[in-house]
Amino acid sequence: MRARHASRHALVLGAPLAALAAGMAAEWLDFRGLRVPLLLMVGVGVVATTSAVAGGRTGWRGFFIAVVTGIVTWALAQGVYSLIHVARGERFDAEQFGPQWLQAPALIAAHGIFLGLPTGVAAGAIVRVGAWARARTR
């Protein structure tokens, strides 16, 4: 029983590690070329964390946990990217969108909403289908 809890606790790190890796990869690698692998990596991290945090709750509460986890994960990934970008002394290219200091928070929020929300919905659906399949086999 103890090993089961240890593996469940390890799954909680899925989304934070995916956010860290995605943020670093977006800064140093070509995001356009790696779009699918990065989306899959973050998606798997969100599903793993949701499974561990939800702890078998597969109704609306589990779905809500997945959505929040997706939003936070993508926001963290963009936050890591922004920190690395600014720490290297680089500027954001989109100066027509407003002052430099406003661009990073806006990018973080946009990634959280426009990438995190769909990722969370997909993760919630995957966790829900997995729970449904496990219940059908019992």
Steps between C-alpha positions, in 0.01 A plus 500: 500500500786737578650469148162593354493823700860580407426463129188713539702771672756485220223556242423835662830624354388425142357843420766709679781309330324527163457876553869540583610293201260673261605847616867418456441331165299796370791734573783291362337281234277569203146494638346480153697186422428344838138610540352149505760345734469794742119485498511125561756535777295762682180304440649185653628704795155651557332157481753353745461784749122501466486125564711538812324808637147390415564169677220312330254792487376479147191717506490875454748552782764289324425676172538841669835388647614406149397837353675696776809281469513562124468876541763518774740271311499708181523823699802359686660388173463851358624644828817291481544606138453868591744483791769338288432741214532809722796360699690463172442869433270439206198712421162386381450574131142621518563857611191626324293318766601729782778556752760228542412435865136421412581249229625215720192492730274526194682210330480292818125562531441433129685169514313399812163571341547414133725196540431395860122498482482259201777286650311480830173411328675225301674370814171501691338299222789252494489451878122461485516241220776313686289485815198389300704222335636382837150493645372296203770234544423444869 
